[in-house]
């Protein structure tokens, strides 16, 4: 299982990746979605609730 740091690194890589074909573009979008979903599932929302709420008011 990858750490959250590794997932963010993978996300950064895929967001910068330039595909050469339509199928590669589709795979890029799908992969980014999967990584974001995995990151969201691994983060404890209650732990960061105060930070998230403070960003919303600023």
C-alpha positions as CSV (number, residue, x, y, z in Angstrom):
1,X,0.0,0.0,0.0
2,X,1.4,3.4,-0.9
3,X,1.7,6.2,1.5
4,X,-0.2,9.5,1.1
5,X,3.0,11.2,0.2
6,X,3.7,8.6,-2.6
7,X,0.1,9.1,-3.9
8,X,0.6,12.9,-4.1
9,X,3.8,12.3,-5.9
10,X,2.1,10.0,-8.4
11,X,-0.7,12.6,-8.8
12,X,1.8,15.3,-9.6
13,X,3.5,13.1,-12.2
14,X,0.2,12.2,-13.9
15,X,-1.0,15.8,-13.9
16,X,2.2,16.9,-15.7
17,X,2.2,13.9,-18.1
18,X,1.5,14.7,-21.8
19,X,-0.3,11.9,-23.6
20,X,0.3,11.2,-27.3
21,X,-3.0,9.6,-28.2
22,X,-6.7,9.8,-27.3
23,X,-6.6,6.5,-25.4
24,X,-3.6,7.8,-23.4
25,X,-5.6,11.0,-22.6
26,X,-8.5,8.9,-21.4
27,X,-6.2,6.7,-19.3
28,X,-4.6,9.8,-17.8
29,X,-7.9,11.2,-16.7
30,X,-9.0,7.9,-15.3
31,X,-5.7,7.4,-13.4
32,X,-5.9,10.9,-11.9
33,X,-9.4,10.2,-10.7
34,X,-8.4,6.9,-9.1
35,X,-5.4,8.5,-7.3
36,X,-7.5,11.4,-6.0
37,X,-10.2,9.0,-4.8
38,X,-7.6,6.9,-3.0
39,X,-6.1,10.0,-1.4
40,X,-9.6,11.2,-0.3
41,X,-10.3,7.8,1.2
42,X,-7.1,7.7,3.2
43,X,-7.4,11.2,4.7
44,X,-9.3,11.5,8.0
45,X,-11.7,14.4,7.5
46,X,-12.3,14.9,11.2
47,X,-8.6,15.4,11.8
48,X,-8.4,18.2,9.3
49,X,-11.9,19.7,9.8
50,X,-10.7,22.9,11.5
51,X,-8.2,23.6,8.7
52,X,-10.8,23.0,6.0
53,X,-13.4,25.2,7.7
54,X,-10.8,28.0,8.2
55,X,-9.9,27.9,4.5
56,X,-13.6,28.1,3.5
57,X,-14.1,31.4,5.5
58,X,-11.0,33.1,4.0
